[in-house]
């Protein structure tokens, strides 16, 4: 299976987006609500319909960027949030992005990537973050299989993958997942190593 632009565009056109819960997830919402600095430069990679970006924008964060390989989810975000800046909607391959951010929010992007890209993902996240920048979000906590997306993983696999690049501030079972994902999500906060 080739998880390219055409694959994802087709999924959105056919409304085959079972991962999309139709709103911001509780763990991400709770994390955002404790942020005080509205000037943070924030990225949501593989953004999909990006309810996270919509929520950040409504809360007054004006330096929020989303990147997705498919145009359809970016159009969906713009339709829901017309005041979201066009220049912050990036239709491109995440791995081609050349910017720096204070915070990157992970929400169902990592699990949608071909598992061969996991090492490259960890390295790219480090490259995209400013010194002391944070990667925050959710990983699925179920056995890694060859079928997907979504592709799972374990706490130990994530530790092994990210520890060379990040200080693991938090990586624990998520207590406020939506019911269908209860027991299958890990909430994490990783801080970029110097």
C-alpha positions as CSV (number, residue, x, y, z in Angstrom):
1,X,0.0,0.0,0.0
2,X,1.4,3.4,-1.0
3,X,0.3,6.1,1.6
4,X,0.8,9.0,-0.8
5,X,-1.2,12.2,-1.6
6,X,-3.6,10.3,-3.8
7,X,-4.3,7.7,-1.1
8,X,-5.2,10.4,1.5
9,X,-7.1,12.6,-0.9
10,X,-9.3,9.6,-1.9
11,X,-9.9,8.8,1.8
12,X,-11.2,12.3,2.4
13,X,-13.2,12.5,-0.8
14,X,-14.9,9.2,0.1
15,X,-15.4,10.3,3.7
16,X,-13.4,7.2,4.8
17,X,-11.9,8.9,7.8
18,X,-12.7,6.6,10.8
19,X,-9.9,8.2,12.8
20,X,-11.6,11.5,12.7
21,X,-13.6,12.0,15.9
22,X,-15.2,15.3,14.6
23,X,-13.7,17.5,17.3
24,X,-10.5,18.1,19.3
25,X,-9.6,15.2,21.5
26,X,-9.8,15.7,25.3
27,X,-6.1,15.1,26.0
28,X,-5.0,17.7,23.4
29,X,-7.7,20.2,24.5
30,X,-6.6,19.9,28.1
31,X,-3.0,20.4,27.2
32,X,-3.8,23.5,25.1
33,X,-5.9,25.0,27.9
34,X,-2.8,25.2,30.2
35,X,-0.7,27.1,27.6
36,X,-0.3,30.8,28.5
37,X,1.9,32.1,25.7
38,X,-0.3,32.9,22.7
39,X,2.7,33.8,20.6
40,X,4.0,30.2,20.4
41,X,4.8,29.1,16.9
42,X,2.8,25.8,16.7
43,X,2.7,23.1,14.0
44,X,0.2,20.3,13.5
45,X,1.7,17.8,11.1
46,X,-0.4,15.5,9.0
47,X,-3.1,17.7,10.2
48,X,-6.2,16.1,8.7
49,X,-9.3,18.2,9.5
50,X,-7.3,19.7,12.3
51,X,-9.8,20.5,15.0
52,X,-6.7,21.2,17.1
53,X,-5.8,24.1,14.9
54,X,-9.3,25.4,14.9
55,X,-9.4,25.3,18.7
56,X,-6.0,27.0,19.0
57,X,-7.1,29.7,16.6
58,X,-10.4,30.3,18.5
59,X,-8.4,30.5,21.7
60,X,-6.3,33.3,20.3
61,X,-3.1,31.5,19.1
62,X,-2.3,33.3,15.8
63,X,1.0,31.5,15.0
64,X,-0.5,28.1,14.2
65,X,0.5,26.2,11.1
66,X,-0.9,23.0,9.7
67,X,0.7,20.8,7.1
68,X,-1.0,18.0,5.1
69,X,-0.1,16.2,1.9
70,X,-3.8,16.3,0.8
71,X,-5.6,19.6,0.1
72,X,-9.1,18.3,1.1
73,X,-8.6,18.5,4.9
74,X,-7.0,21.9,4.6
75,X,-10.0,23.1,2.7
76,X,-12.2,21.6,5.4
77,X,-10.4,23.5,8.1
78,X,-10.7,26.8,6.1
79,X,-14.4,26.2,5.6
80,X,-15.0,25.8,9.3
81,X,-12.6,28.6,10.3
82,X,-12.5,31.2,7.5
83,X,-10.3,33.6,9.5
84,X,-7.5,31.0,9.7
85,X,-4.6,32.5,7.8
86,X,-4.2,31.0,4.3
87,X,-0.4,31.3,4.5
88,X,-0.5,28.9,7.5
89,X,-2.2,26.2,5.6
90,X,0.7,24.2,4.1
91,X,-0.1,21.6,1.5
92,X,3.1,19.7,1.2
93,X,5.0,16.6,2.4
94,X,5.8,17.0,6.1
95,X,9.4,15.8,5.4
96,X,10.0,18.7,3.0
97,X,9.0,21.3,5.6
98,X,11.9,23.7,6.5
99,X,10.7,25.9,9.4
100,X,11.2,26.1,13.2
101,X,8.5,25.7,15.9
102,X,8.2,26.1,19.6
103,X,5.6,23.3,19.8
104,X,4.5,20.5,17.6
105,X,1.2,18.7,18.4
106,X,0.9,15.1,17.3
107,X,-2.6,13.8,16.7
108,X,-2.9,10.6,14.5
109,X,-0.1,11.5,12.1
110,X,2.6,9.2,13.4
111,X,0.3,6.2,13.3
112,X,-0.7,7.0,9.7
113,X,2.9,6.9,8.4
114,X,4.4,3.8,6.9
115,X,6.4,2.3,9.8
116,X,9.6,2.5,7.7
117,X,9.4,6.3,8.3
118,X,9.4,6.3,12.1
119,X,13.1,7.0,12.5
120,X,12.9,9.7,9.9
121,X,9.9,11.2,11.8
122,X,11.8,11.4,15.1
123,X,14.8,13.0,13.4
124,X,12.6,15.5,11.5
125,X,10.7,16.5,14.7
126,X,14.0,17.3,16.3
127,X,15.0,19.4,13.3
128,X,11.7,21.3,13.2
129,X,11.8,22.3,16.9
130,X,13.6,25.3,18.3
131,X,15.9,24.8,21.3
132,X,13.8,23.6,24.2
133,X,10.9,23.0,21.9
134,X,8.3,20.4,22.7
135,X,6.6,17.6,20.8
136,X,3.3,16.8,22.5
137,X,0.4,14.5,21.7
138,X,-0.9,11.0,21.6
139,X,0.5,7.7,20.3
140,X,-1.5,4.5,20.0
141,X,-0.6,1.8,22.5
142,X,-1.4,-1.5,20.8
143,X,0.6,-4.1,19.1
144,X,2.5,-3.0,16.0
145,X,1.1,-4.8,13.0
146,X,2.0,-4.6,9.3
147,X,-1.7,-3.8,8.5
148,X,-2.8,-0.2,8.9
149,X,-3.1,2.7,9.1
150,X,-3.4,3.1,11.9
151,X,-0.1,1.4,13.0
152,X,0.4,0.8,16.7
153,X,3.3,0.6,18.9
154,X,4.4,0.3,22.6
155,X,5.7,2.6,25.2
156,X,9.1,0.9,25.0
157,X,9.3,1.2,21.2
158,X,8.5,5.0,21.6
159,X,11.1,5.4,24.3
160,X,13.8,3.7,22.2
161,X,12.9,5.8,19.1
162,X,12.7,9.2,20.7
163,X,15.2,9.2,23.6
164,X,18.2,9.9,21.4
165,X,16.6,13.2,20.4
166,X,14.3,14.2,23.3
167,X,14.0,14.3,27.0
168,X,11.0,12.2,27.8
169,X,9.0,14.4,30.2
170,X,5.9,12.3,30.1
171,X,4.8,9.1,28.3
172,X,1.9,7.5,30.1
173,X,-1.4,5.9,29.7
174,X,-4.0,8.5,28.7
175,X,-6.7,8.8,31.4
176,X,-9.1,10.9,29.3
177,X,-9.3,9.2,25.9
178,X,-12.6,8.9,24.1
179,X,-14.3,5.6,24.9
180,X,-13.4,3.8,21.7
181,X,-9.7,4.5,22.4
182,X,-9.7,4.0,26.1
183,X,-6.7,2.0,27.2
184,X,-5.1,2.3,23.7
185,X,-3.5,5.8,23.9
186,X,-0.4,7.2,25.5
187,X,-0.1,10.9,26.2
188,X,3.4,12.3,25.8
189,X,5.5,15.4,26.3
190,X,9.0,15.3,24.8
191,X,11.4,18.2,25.1
192,X,14.1,18.6,22.4
193,X,17.6,17.8,23.5
194,X,20.1,20.5,23.0
